[in-house]
Amino acid sequence: MVPVTPHAAEIDGVACASRVQEVAPAVDAALLLTSAAVTPSVVQDCGLAGIRRIWMYRDTGCNVPEGTQAVAGECPFMFFPNTGLIHRIHGFFHRVA
């Protein structure tokens, strides 16, 4: 994983890219935990970087580039192992529904 933020050069000792286009080597998927205000521009950046699989924490209704697989509006933490109780409950109801 490569953290991407224009607000920090590193997080917990891990170097950050300021835009997804700067990630090297290039990646083929992105997990966006962004505010609704910036998600559309980050999705566009992903398209410019050739990223064709995007998981957006928030469903902003933004257009994704053609040929891109997108998951929108699903909290990724409900799919991760060993998460907090609220995430496990959310994941349980998601699987049951």
BATINU-237610 format. One record per atom (N, C-alpha, C): atom name; x, y, z; residue in three letters. Coordinates in Angstrom, 2 decimals, m for minus. Layout:
<atoms>
+------+---------+---------+---------+-----+
! atom !      px !      py !      pz ! res !
+------+---------+---------+---------+-----+
!   CA !       X !       Y !       Z ! ALA !
...
+------+---------+---------+---------+-----+
</atoms>
This chain:
<atoms>
+------+---------+---------+---------+-----+
! atom !      px !      py !      pz ! res !
+------+---------+---------+---------+-----+
!    N !    0.83 !   m1.18 !    0.00 ! MET !
!   CA !    0.00 !    0.00 !    0.00 ! MET !
!    C !    0.88 !    1.24 !    0.00 ! MET !
!    N !    0.40 !    2.22 !   m0.70 ! VAL !
!   CA !    1.11 !    3.50 !   m0.77 ! VAL !
!    C !    0.14 !    4.59 !   m0.35 ! VAL !
!    N !    0.43 !    5.29 !    0.74 ! PRO !
!   CA !   m0.45 !    6.39 !    1.13 ! PRO !
!    C !   m0.28 !    7.56 !    0.17 ! PRO !
!    N !   m1.42 !    8.19 !   m0.14 ! VAL !
!   CA !   m1.41 !    9.35 !   m1.04 ! VAL !
!    C !   m2.15 !   10.48 !   m0.35 ! VAL !
!    N !   m1.45 !   11.57 !   m0.13 ! THR !
!   CA !   m2.05 !   12.78 !    0.44 ! THR !
!    C !   m1.19 !   13.98 !    0.08 ! THR !
!    N !   m1.82 !   15.07 !   m0.29 ! PRO !
!   CA !   m1.03 !   16.28 !   m0.56 ! PRO !
!    C !   m0.63 !   17.00 !    0.72 ! PRO !
!    N !   m1.04 !   16.47 !    1.87 ! HIS !
!   CA !   m0.84 !   17.17 !    3.14 ! HIS !
!    C !    0.33 !   16.67 !    3.97 ! HIS !
!    N !    1.02 !   15.62 !    3.53 ! ALA !
!   CA !    2.14 !   15.08 !    4.31 ! ALA !
!    C !    3.15 !   14.40 !    3.40 ! ALA !
!    N !    4.42 !   14.55 !    3.73 ! ALA !
!   CA !    5.48 !   13.88 !    2.98 ! ALA !
!    C !    5.62 !   12.43 !    3.43 ! ALA !
!    N !    5.24 !   12.16 !    4.68 ! GLU !
!   CA !    5.26 !   10.79 !    5.19 ! GLU !
!    C !    4.27 !   10.65 !    6.33 ! GLU !
!    N !    3.83 !    9.41 !    6.54 ! ILE !
!   CA !    2.93 !    9.08 !    7.64 ! ILE !
!    C !    3.51 !    7.86 !    8.34 ! ILE !
!    N !    3.77 !    7.99 !    9.63 ! ASP !
!   CA !    4.36 !    6.89 !   10.41 ! ASP !
!    C !    5.61 !    6.31 !    9.74 ! ASP !
!    N !    6.44 !    7.19 !    9.18 ! GLY !
!   CA !    7.69 !    6.76 !    8.56 ! GLY !
!    C !    7.56 !    6.23 !    7.16 ! GLY !
!    N !    6.34 !    6.21 !    6.61 ! VAL !
!   CA !    6.12 !    5.73 !    5.24 ! VAL !
!    C !    5.96 !    6.93 !    4.33 ! VAL !
!    N !    6.74 !    6.97 !    3.26 ! ALA !
!   CA !    6.68 !    8.09 !    2.32 ! ALA !
!    C !    5.32 !    8.13 !    1.63 ! ALA !
!    N !    4.80 !    9.34 !    1.44 ! CYS !
!   CA !    3.51 !    9.55 !    0.78 ! CYS !
!    C !    3.72 !   10.18 !   m0.58 ! CYS !
!    N !    2.87 !    9.81 !   m1.52 ! ALA !
!   CA !    2.81 !   10.51 !   m2.79 ! ALA !
!    C !    1.77 !   11.62 !   m2.62 ! ALA !
!    N !    1.92 !   12.70 !   m3.36 ! SER !
!   CA !    0.93 !   13.78 !   m3.23 ! SER !
!    C !   m0.25 !   13.58 !   m4.18 ! SER !
!    N !   m0.07 !   12.78 !   m5.24 ! ARG !
!   CA !   m1.14 !   12.44 !   m6.18 ! ARG !
!    C !   m0.93 !   10.99 !   m6.64 ! ARG !
!    N !   m2.00 !   10.33 !   m7.04 ! VAL !
!   CA !   m1.86 !    8.92 !   m7.44 ! VAL !
!    C !   m0.98 !    8.76 !   m8.67 ! VAL !
!    N !   m0.90 !    9.77 !   m9.50 ! GLN !
!   CA !   m0.03 !    9.68 !  m10.68 ! GLN !
!    C !    1.45 !    9.58 !  m10.30 ! GLN !
!    N !    1.80 !    9.95 !   m9.08 ! GLU !
!   CA !    3.20 !    9.92 !   m8.64 ! GLU !
!    C !    3.60 !    8.57 !   m8.02 ! GLU !
!    N !    2.66 !    7.66 !   m7.83 ! VAL !
!   CA !    2.96 !    6.37 !   m7.21 ! VAL !
!    C !    3.80 !    5.54 !   m8.18 ! VAL !
!    N !    4.95 !    5.07 !   m7.69 ! ALA !
!   CA !    5.84 !    4.25 !   m8.51 ! ALA !
!    C !    6.32 !    3.07 !   m7.70 ! ALA !
!    N !    6.25 !    1.89 !   m8.25 ! PRO !
!   CA !    5.68 !    1.58 !   m9.56 ! PRO !
!    C !    4.17 !    1.77 !   m9.56 ! PRO !
!    N !    3.61 !    1.92 !  m10.74 ! ALA !
!   CA !    2.17 !    2.15 !  m10.87 ! ALA !
!    C !    1.38 !    1.00 !  m10.27 ! ALA !
!    N !    0.19 !    1.30 !   m9.78 ! VAL !
!   CA !   m0.69 !    0.30 !   m9.18 ! VAL !
!    C !   m1.91 !    0.10 !  m10.06 ! VAL !
!    N !   m2.61 !   m1.01 !   m9.87 ! ASP !
!   CA !   m3.80 !   m1.25 !  m10.69 ! ASP !
!    C !   m5.10 !   m1.11 !   m9.90 ! ASP !
!    N !   m5.00 !   m0.78 !   m8.60 ! ALA !
!   CA !   m6.20 !   m0.62 !   m7.78 ! ALA !
!    C !   m5.97 !    0.46 !   m6.73 ! ALA !
!    N !   m7.09 !    1.08 !   m6.30 ! ALA !
!   CA !   m7.01 !    2.12 !   m5.27 ! ALA !
!    C !   m8.19 !    2.01 !   m4.32 ! ALA !
!    N !   m7.92 !    2.25 !   m3.07 ! LEU !
!   CA !   m8.94 !    2.33 !   m2.02 ! LEU !
!    C !   m9.01 !    3.79 !   m1.61 ! LEU !
!    N !  m10.14 !    4.43 !   m1.87 ! LEU !
!   CA !  m10.28 !    5.85 !   m1.58 ! LEU !
!    C !  m11.04 !    6.05 !   m0.28 ! LEU !
!    N !  m10.38 !    6.61 !    0.70 ! LEU !
!   CA !  m11.00 !    7.01 !    1.95 ! LEU !
!    C !  m10.94 !    8.53 !    2.00 ! LEU !
!    N !  m11.67 !    9.14 !    1.10 ! THR !
!   CA !  m11.61 !   10.59 !    0.89 ! THR !
!    C !  m12.95 !   11.23 !    1.22 ! THR !
!    N !  m12.92 !   12.53 !    1.42 ! SER !
!   CA !  m14.16 !   13.26 !    1.63 ! SER !
!    C !  m14.94 !   13.32 !    0.32 ! SER !
!    N !  m16.24 !   13.49 !    0.43 ! ALA !
!   CA !  m17.08 !   13.57 !   m0.76 ! ALA !
!    C !  m16.67 !   14.72 !   m1.67 ! ALA !
!    N !  m16.11 !   15.77 !   m1.09 ! ALA !
!   CA !  m15.72 !   16.95 !   m1.87 ! ALA !
!    C !  m14.56 !   16.66 !   m2.83 ! ALA !
!    N !  m13.64 !   15.78 !   m2.44 ! VAL !
!   CA !  m12.46 !   15.54 !   m3.29 ! VAL !
!    C !  m12.53 !   14.21 !   m4.04 ! VAL !
!    N !  m13.47 !   13.34 !   m3.70 ! THR !
!   CA !  m13.53 !   12.03 !   m4.35 ! THR !
!    C !  m13.61 !   12.12 !   m5.87 ! THR !
!    N !  m14.46 !   12.96 !   m6.47 ! PRO !
!   CA !  m14.51 !   13.02 !   m7.94 ! PRO !
!    C !  m13.16 !   13.35 !   m8.58 ! PRO !
!    N !  m12.40 !   14.27 !   m7.99 ! SER !
!   CA !  m11.10 !   14.62 !   m8.59 ! SER !
!    C !  m10.10 !   13.49 !   m8.40 ! SER !
!    N !  m10.17 !   12.77 !   m7.27 ! VAL !
!   CA !   m9.26 !   11.64 !   m7.06 ! VAL !
!    C !   m9.61 !   10.50 !   m8.02 ! VAL !
!    N !  m10.89 !   10.28 !   m8.29 ! VAL !
!   CA !  m11.29 !    9.27 !   m9.27 ! VAL !
!    C !  m10.74 !    9.63 !  m10.65 ! VAL !
!    N !  m10.80 !   10.90 !  m11.01 ! GLN !
!   CA !  m10.22 !   11.34 !  m12.29 ! GLN !
!    C !   m8.71 !   11.11 !  m12.30 ! GLN !
!    N !   m8.03 !   11.40 !  m11.19 ! ASP !
!   CA !   m6.60 !   11.15 !  m11.09 ! ASP !
!    C !   m6.30 !    9.66 !  m11.27 ! ASP !
!    N !   m7.14 !    8.82 !  m10.69 ! CYS !
!   CA !   m6.95 !    7.37 !  m10.85 ! CYS !
!    C !   m7.04 !    6.99 !  m12.32 ! CYS !
!    N !   m8.00 !    7.56 !  m13.02 ! GLY !
!   CA !   m8.14 !    7.28 !  m14.46 ! GLY !
!    C !   m6.91 !    7.72 !  m15.22 ! GLY !
!    N !   m6.38 !    8.89 !  m14.91 ! LEU !
!   CA !   m5.17 !    9.38 !  m15.58 ! LEU !
!    C !   m3.96 !    8.51 !  m15.27 ! LEU !
!    N !   m3.96 !    7.88 !  m14.10 ! ALA !
!   CA !   m2.84 !    7.01 !  m13.70 ! ALA !
!    C !   m3.02 !    5.58 !  m14.21 ! ALA !
!    N !   m4.13 !    5.31 !  m14.90 ! GLY !
!   CA !   m4.37 !    3.97 !  m15.43 ! GLY !
!    C !   m4.92 !    2.98 !  m14.41 ! GLY !
!    N !   m5.41 !    3.47 !  m13.30 ! ILE !
!   CA !   m5.97 !    2.61 !  m12.26 ! ILE !
!    C !   m7.39 !    2.25 !  m12.66 ! ILE !
!    N !   m7.66 !    0.97 !  m12.80 ! ARG !
!   CA !   m8.95 !    0.52 !  m13.31 ! ARG !
!    C !   m9.82 !   m0.21 !  m12.29 ! ARG !
!    N !   m9.36 !   m0.29 !  m11.05 ! ARG !
!   CA !  m10.17 !   m0.86 !   m9.97 ! ARG !
!    C !  m10.15 !    0.13 !   m8.82 ! ARG !
!    N !  m11.32 !    0.67 !   m8.47 ! ILE !
!   CA !  m11.42 !    1.70 !   m7.45 ! ILE !
!    C !  m12.50 !    1.32 !   m6.44 ! ILE !
!    N !  m12.15 !    1.42 !   m5.18 ! TRP !
!   CA !  m13.12 !    1.21 !   m4.10 ! TRP !
!    C !  m13.27 !    2.54 !   m3.39 ! TRP !
!    N !  m14.48 !    3.09 !   m3.44 ! MET !
!   CA !  m14.75 !    4.39 !   m2.83 ! MET !
!    C !  m15.56 !    4.20 !   m1.56 ! MET !
!    N !  m15.04 !    4.67 !   m0.47 ! TYR !
!   CA !  m15.74 !    4.58 !    0.81 ! TYR !
!    C !  m17.08 !    5.29 !    0.73 ! TYR !
!    N !  m17.12 !    6.41 !    0.07 ! ARG !
!   CA !  m18.36 !    7.17 !   m0.07 ! ARG !
!    C !  m18.83 !    7.10 !   m1.52 ! ARG !
!    N !  m20.14 !    6.91 !   m1.69 ! ASP !
!   CA !  m20.72 !    6.93 !   m3.03 ! ASP !
!    C !  m21.12 !    8.36 !   m3.33 ! ASP !
!    N !  m20.32 !    9.03 !   m4.10 ! THR !
!   CA !  m20.61 !   10.44 !   m4.42 ! THR !
!    C !  m21.37 !   10.58 !   m5.72 ! THR !
!    N !  m21.61 !    9.45 !   m6.41 ! GLY !
!   CA !  m22.29 !    9.52 !   m7.69 ! GLY !
!    C !  m21.41 !   10.06 !   m8.79 ! GLY !
!    N !  m20.10 !   10.13 !   m8.54 ! CYS !
!   CA !  m19.21 !   10.68 !   m9.56 ! CYS !
!    C !  m19.02 !    9.67 !  m10.69 ! CYS !
!    N !  m18.68 !   10.20 !  m11.84 ! ASN !
!   CA !  m18.45 !    9.35 !  m13.01 ! ASN !
!    C !  m17.08 !    8.69 !  m12.90 ! ASN !
!    N !  m17.05 !    7.39 !  m13.16 ! VAL !
!   CA !  m15.77 !    6.68 !  m13.18 ! VAL !
!    C !  m15.37 !    6.48 !  m14.63 ! VAL !
!    N !  m14.07 !    6.46 !  m14.90 ! PRO !
!   CA !  m13.62 !    6.29 !  m16.27 ! PRO !
!    C !  m14.14 !    4.98 !  m16.87 ! PRO !
!    N !  m14.41 !    5.01 !  m18.15 ! GLU !
!   CA !  m14.88 !    3.81 !  m18.85 ! GLU !
!    C !  m13.87 !    2.69 !  m18.69 ! GLU !
!    N !  m14.36 !    1.49 !  m18.47 ! GLY !
!   CA !  m13.48 !    0.34 !  m18.29 ! GLY !
!    C !  m12.98 !    0.17 !  m16.86 ! GLY !
!    N !  m13.49 !    1.00 !  m15.96 ! THR !
!   CA !  m13.07 !    0.94 !  m14.56 ! THR !
!    C !  m14.10 !    0.16 !  m13.75 ! THR !
!    N !  m13.62 !   m0.75 !  m12.92 ! GLN !
!   CA !  m14.48 !   m1.45 !  m11.98 ! GLN !
!    C !  m14.51 !   m0.63 !  m10.71 ! GLN !
!    N !  m15.71 !   m0.32 !  m10.22 ! ALA !
!   CA !  m15.81 !    0.52 !   m9.03 ! ALA !
!    C !  m16.76 !   m0.10 !   m8.02 ! ALA !
!    N !  m16.37 !    0.00 !   m6.77 ! VAL !
!   CA !  m17.23 !   m0.33 !   m5.64 ! VAL !
!    C !  m17.44 !    1.00 !   m4.93 ! VAL !
!    N !  m18.69 !    1.40 !   m4.78 ! ALA !
!   CA !  m18.96 !    2.69 !   m4.17 ! ALA !
!    C !  m19.92 !    2.55 !   m3.00 ! ALA !
!    N !  m19.63 !    3.26 !   m1.93 ! GLY !
!   CA !  m20.52 !    3.32 !   m0.80 ! GLY !
!    C !  m20.45 !    2.14 !    0.15 ! GLY !
!    N !  m19.44 !    1.31 !    0.02 ! GLU !
!   CA !  m19.26 !    0.16 !    0.92 ! GLU !
!    C !  m18.04 !    0.40 !    1.79 ! GLU !
!    N !  m18.23 !    0.36 !    3.08 ! CYS !
!   CA !  m17.12 !    0.54 !    4.01 ! CYS !
!    C !  m16.18 !   m0.66 !    3.92 ! CYS !
!    N !  m14.93 !   m0.46 !    3.58 ! PRO !
!   CA !  m14.01 !   m1.59 !    3.45 ! PRO !
!    C !  m13.75 !   m2.31 !    4.77 ! PRO !
!    N !  m13.93 !   m1.62 !    5.88 ! PHE !
!   CA !  m13.63 !   m2.23 !    7.17 ! PHE !
!    C !  m14.57 !   m3.37 !    7.51 ! PHE !
!    N !  m15.74 !   m3.41 !    6.89 ! MET !
!   CA !  m16.64 !   m4.52 !    7.19 ! MET !
!    C !  m16.20 !   m5.80 !    6.50 ! MET !
!    N !  m15.22 !   m5.72 !    5.61 ! PHE !
!   CA !  m14.70 !   m6.89 !    4.93 ! PHE !
!    C !  m13.34 !   m7.34 !    5.48 ! PHE !
!    N !  m12.68 !   m6.48 !    6.23 ! PHE !
!   CA !  m11.36 !   m6.80 !    6.78 ! PHE !
!    C !  m11.49 !   m7.71 !    7.99 ! PHE !
!    N !  m10.54 !   m8.61 !    8.19 ! PRO !
!   CA !  m10.57 !   m9.44 !    9.40 ! PRO !
!    C !  m10.12 !   m8.62 !   10.61 ! PRO !
!    N !  m10.56 !   m9.04 !   11.77 ! ASN !
!   CA !  m10.11 !   m8.45 !   13.04 ! ASN !
!    C !  m10.39 !   m6.95 !   13.16 ! ASN !
!    N !  m11.57 !   m6.52 !   12.71 ! THR !
!   CA !  m11.94 !   m5.12 !   12.86 ! THR !
!    C !  m12.80 !   m4.95 !   14.10 ! THR !
!    N !  m13.16 !   m3.75 !   14.40 ! GLY !
!   CA !  m13.97 !   m3.46 !   15.58 ! GLY !
!    C !  m15.37 !   m4.04 !   15.47 ! GLY !
!    N !  m16.04 !   m4.09 !   16.59 ! LEU !
!   CA !  m17.36 !   m4.70 !   16.67 ! LEU !
!    C !  m18.35 !   m4.09 !   15.69 ! LEU !
!    N !  m18.39 !   m2.77 !   15.61 ! ILE !
!   CA !  m19.37 !   m2.13 !   14.73 ! ILE !
!    C !  m19.15 !   m2.52 !   13.28 ! ILE !
!    N !  m17.90 !   m2.68 !   12.86 ! HIS !
!   CA !  m17.60 !   m3.09 !   11.49 ! HIS !
!    C !  m18.02 !   m4.54 !   11.25 ! HIS !
!    N !  m17.81 !   m5.40 !   12.24 ! ARG !
!   CA !  m18.22 !   m6.80 !   12.10 ! ARG !
!    C !  m19.74 !   m6.92 !   12.02 ! ARG !
!    N !  m20.45 !   m6.13 !   12.82 ! ILE !
!   CA !  m21.92 !   m6.14 !   12.76 ! ILE !
!    C !  m22.40 !   m5.65 !   11.40 ! ILE !
!    N !  m21.81 !   m4.56 !   10.94 ! HIS !
!   CA !  m22.16 !   m4.01 !    9.63 ! HIS !
!    C !  m21.92 !   m5.07 !    8.54 ! HIS !
!    N !  m20.77 !   m5.74 !    8.59 ! GLY !
!   CA !  m20.45 !   m6.78 !    7.62 ! GLY !
!    C !  m21.42 !   m7.95 !    7.70 ! GLY !
!    N !  m21.82 !   m8.33 !    8.92 ! PHE !
!   CA !  m22.78 !   m9.42 !    9.08 ! PHE !
!    C !  m24.09 !   m9.09 !    8.37 ! PHE !
!    N !  m24.63 !   m7.89 !    8.64 ! PHE !
!   CA !  m25.89 !   m7.51 !    8.01 ! PHE !
!    C !  m25.75 !   m7.36 !    6.50 ! PHE !
!    N !  m24.60 !   m6.93 !    6.04 ! HIS !
!   CA !  m24.37 !   m6.83 !    4.60 ! HIS !
!    C !  m24.41 !   m8.21 !    3.96 ! HIS !
!    N !  m23.79 !   m9.19 !    4.59 ! ARG !
!   CA !  m23.77 !  m10.56 !    4.04 ! ARG !
!    C !  m25.17 !  m11.18 !    4.09 ! ARG !
!    N !  m25.92 !  m10.92 !    5.15 ! VAL !
!   CA !  m27.25 !  m11.50 !    5.29 ! VAL !
!    C !  m28.21 !  m10.90 !    4.27 ! VAL !
!    N !  m28.07 !   m9.61 !    4.02 ! ALA !
!   CA !  m28.96 !   m8.93 !    3.07 ! ALA !
!    C !  m28.55 !   m9.31 !    1.68 ! ALA !
+------+---------+---------+---------+-----+
</atoms>
